[in-house]
Amino acid sequence: MKKSLLSLSLISVFFITNSFAQNKKVAVVTFYVVRKIGLDQFGSTAQVANRLIEDPNFNMEPLLKNFHAQFFDNYAKQFPFDLVPEETVLNNEAYKAFTPLGSEGNFDLLKDNYNLPYPGYKVVLPVMGHGNERKLLEILKTDGVMKVYVDFDLVKFGFGNMGVVRVNAFANIALFNKNGDKVFSIRENAKSKSVSPLVGGVPVITPEKILPMCESALTELMVDLQKDLPKMIKKSDAKL
């Protein structure tokens, strides 16, 4: 009988705790893709990335829309809290009027074509002291805010001037609690199945070569996230 009562007590605690977590409300406050491909492995060729993002054929919007649909249709169900409906955030007048810290200036990072936001979202960059996150918590009055973005870089496989390159896709998901403190920060990556050859040790940086590899890498990444996200969340020591 004592064991039964103990079991019932534990079950009650579980359901109460789970119910409490499910009632937490988190707002996604930024959702974008970084259009500038990272070329750190290739030294002076990094300037080529600037020309790529200025090419009208380098259209990352379909990739962003695909990841957005996957995030809200599938990943959102795996979080131990509720996401505020997107329209509630994007139609909030104070959110629409909000100018994130770090969004002014003429730095390369802040060019309009460097980051592509999903329609309606602000591009909220990280700043010291989490000032953007704290201000958005004041505006939206939620238990937490979440930032989501995707970026890519090129990775070389081979030796010297020989070999191929693959695109490495990164998903970045960060959650901040009502005090503006970081609860968790996830940076998952996956490489493209498709490759592109090196020409004289230099990758071919054209939309026709890079976009299919970005799509391939993002497809692999979305599969991995669907499987790994619950484990990543459980590993977080901090609580919302």
N, C-alpha and C positions, 0 to 999 in steps of 0.2 A: 504493500500500500504506500509506504514511504517513497519507494522508487517511482511509483506511478505519479504521486503528487509532485515529486521533484521533476519528473519528465514534463508534466503539465506546466510547471512553473517556468522551466527553460523554454518550452514552446511559446508560452505567453510573452516572455521577455524578447524572444526572437521576433515575434510578430509585431510587438510594440515598437522595437527598434527599427525593424524594416519599414513599418508604416511611417515612422518619424522621418526616416531617410527619404522615402518616396515623396513626402510632402515638401521637401526642400525645393526651392525654385532657383534655377540658374538661367541667366540670359547669355546667349551667344552674342557678343558685341562686335566681333570682326570676323570676316571670312573672306580670304583672298588667296591669290596665287602670285608668287614672285616670278616675274617674267624673265628676269636676267639669269641666265644659266651660269652656274659656278664653274669657272675654268682654272681653278687654283693650280691644278697639276700641269698646266700648259704655259705658265709664265707669261710672256709678252703677248700671247694670243688672247689674253683675257679681254682686250679691247674689242675683239670681234663680237663679244656678247652685247656690247652697246649698239652695234650696228644691227644685230639680230632683232632686238626689241623694237627697233624703229622700222622694221620691215612689216608692212601691212599684211603679208602672208603668214606671219608668225602669230597665229590666232590661238590663244590658249583658252578662250572662253568655253568651248565644248568640254575641255578637260575639267575646268572649274565647275561647270554645271553638273557633270557626272559625279564628281567627288561630293558636291553639295547634296545631291540626291541620295547618295550612299550614306552620307553622314546622318542626315535627318530621318531617312527611312529605316536605317538599320543600326548604325552605331548608337544613336540616341537612346535606343531601347536598352542598351547594356549599362547605362549609367545608373548608379543608385540614387538618383534624384530626377526631378522633372525639369525639362527644358521649357522655358517660357515660349509660348507660340511666337514664331518669327515675326508675324505681322504686328504683334504687340510691341516688339522692340523697334522695328523699322518705321512704324507709324507714330512713335512717340515724338512729339514736337521738340522736346528738349534734346533727345538723341539726334534728331535731324539737324538741330542748330549747333550741336557740339563740335568743337574744333579740337582734335586730339593734340596734346603736346608733342612736339617733334615733327609736326606736319607742315611747318612753315620753313622756308629757306630755299636755297638754290642748290642743295647738295644732290649728288647723283642718286643717292638712295631715295630721294623724295620726288623725283621726276614723276609726272602723271602716268607715264607709260611703264614705269618700273614695277609697280604693284597693281594688279587687276583685282578689284573687289567684286564680290558677287553683288548684283544689283540691290541697292538700298543700304549696303553696309559701308561704314567708315573703315579706312585702313588705320588700325590702332597699333602703332609701333611701341616696342618696349622702351620705357624711360626710367631713369633713376627714381627710386622711391615709389614706383607703381602709381604715379599720379593719375595716369589715364584711367586705370582700373578703379581707383578710389572715387574719382569723379563720376564714372559711369554707375557705380554702385549707388551713389547719391541720387542720380537721375532716375534709375530704374527701380530702386528700392527692392532688390532681390537678395537672396541668401548668398549669391555668388555670381561671378561673371566668367565667361569662357572665351578664349581667343583661339581661332583656328586658321592656319594657313598652310600652304603647300609650297615647297621650293625644290629645285632640281640642280644637280651638277653633273659634269662629265667625269667618268672614271676610265683610266687607261688600263688595258690588259695587254701585256707583252713586254718586250725589251727594246730599248733604244728607239729607233725610228720604225720598228716593226710592231705590228699588233693591231688591236681594234679598240674602240671605245664603246661604253654603255652609258646610258643615262641612269643616274641614281635619283630616285624620288623620295622626298621626305615629307611626312605628315607631322605637323606641329600642333599639339593640343595642350593648352595650359588653363588651369582652373584657379581662380582666386576667391577666397571666402569674403564674408561681409566686412571684414576688417581690411581688406585689400592685400592680405597675405597669400602667398602661393600655396595651394593645396597639393597640386601635382603638375608636372610638366612632362609631356610625352613627346619624344622625337623618334618616330619609327621610320625605317627606310627600306626600300626594295629596289633592285636593279632591273633594267629592261632585259627582256629576252632577245630583242633585236639589237643588232650591233651596226657600227659604221667603221670602215677601215681608216687607218691613219695614212695620210699622204705626206711622205717626207717627215714623219713624226708629228704632223699637225692634223688635228681633227677637221673634218669638213663641217663647217658651221653654216648651214642653210636651213630654212624652214622645212624643206623637203626631206632633209636628213634627220633633223632634230625632233620635229613634232611627233613622227611615228614612234620614236624611241621614248619620248616623254609619255605618250599614251600607253605604251607597253609597260613602262616602269610603274605608272600610276595604277594600272590594272593589277599588277603583282602586289603593290602596296595595299590596295583596298582589300584584297583577299587575305593578306597577312593581318591587317588590322581587325578584320572581322573575327579572326581566330584569337589574336593576342590581346586585344583591348581589355577584356575582363581581367586577365592576369595582371596587366599593367596597373589597372586601377586598384586592385587588391594589394599590390606591393606598396602603395603609398602609405607612409606613416602618419601624415597629417590628416585631419578630418575637416569636412566642410562645416 
